[in-house]
Amino acid sequence: MKQLLLLEELAMFLFSIFLFKSLPFSWWVYPALILLPDISMIGYLINEKAGAICYNFVHHKAVAIALMMIGYYLLNDYFLLAGIILFGHSSLDRVLGYGLKYFAGFQFTHLGVIGKNKAE
């Protein structure tokens, strides 16, 4: 089942690239922006709870879809771009094993424990 979910996330990441191709931006914009959502980790400078809230908000796919819907409704390519980048980034993170965070700390995700504290 884990491999099936991994393939599903990979398909969503590739779909974000497909959606990006319909926008009027140069090809380099996608790779230039794809890691930008990780700036949400800055919340961890405050504390674990603030960090998890910031990170989870930016990495929640419903937020990405909402931005895409707003962009579609308003015919605004920048909202579409923001939604596509968030969607693609969140999917790529999940392919790499980085899930939504629990308040216990960055390494505790809905996909399991990550990092050096991971129980093998």
Phi, psi and omega in degrees: 000322181300319180294324178295317178293324177297317178295323178297316178295320177297319178297320178293323176298313179296325177296324178296324176294318176301315179295320180300324182299339180277353181269157184274037180253154176296154184301328185288345181295321181298304179295332179290330184257347190299332179265355182303323180300342179290352174297342178296345177292351180299337177300336179291346174291336178278298176188177184297319182292313179298320179297315180295320180296312179298311182299312183294324179297312183290331184262009179275127185293335177295325176295316179298315180294321178299317177297319178296320180294319177298315178298320179294315181295318182273358185055045183246111182294335181286321174294319177300315179300313180300315179296318180294318178296314179297318180296312180296318180296315180297320178294316179297318177302318182290327174298322182276358176096005179266110181258186175295147191264145169271162180293345183293338180152165184302325185283350180262105185239168178290349177264355181125183181276137180240164175087196187289341179273003182295129177279121183276000000 
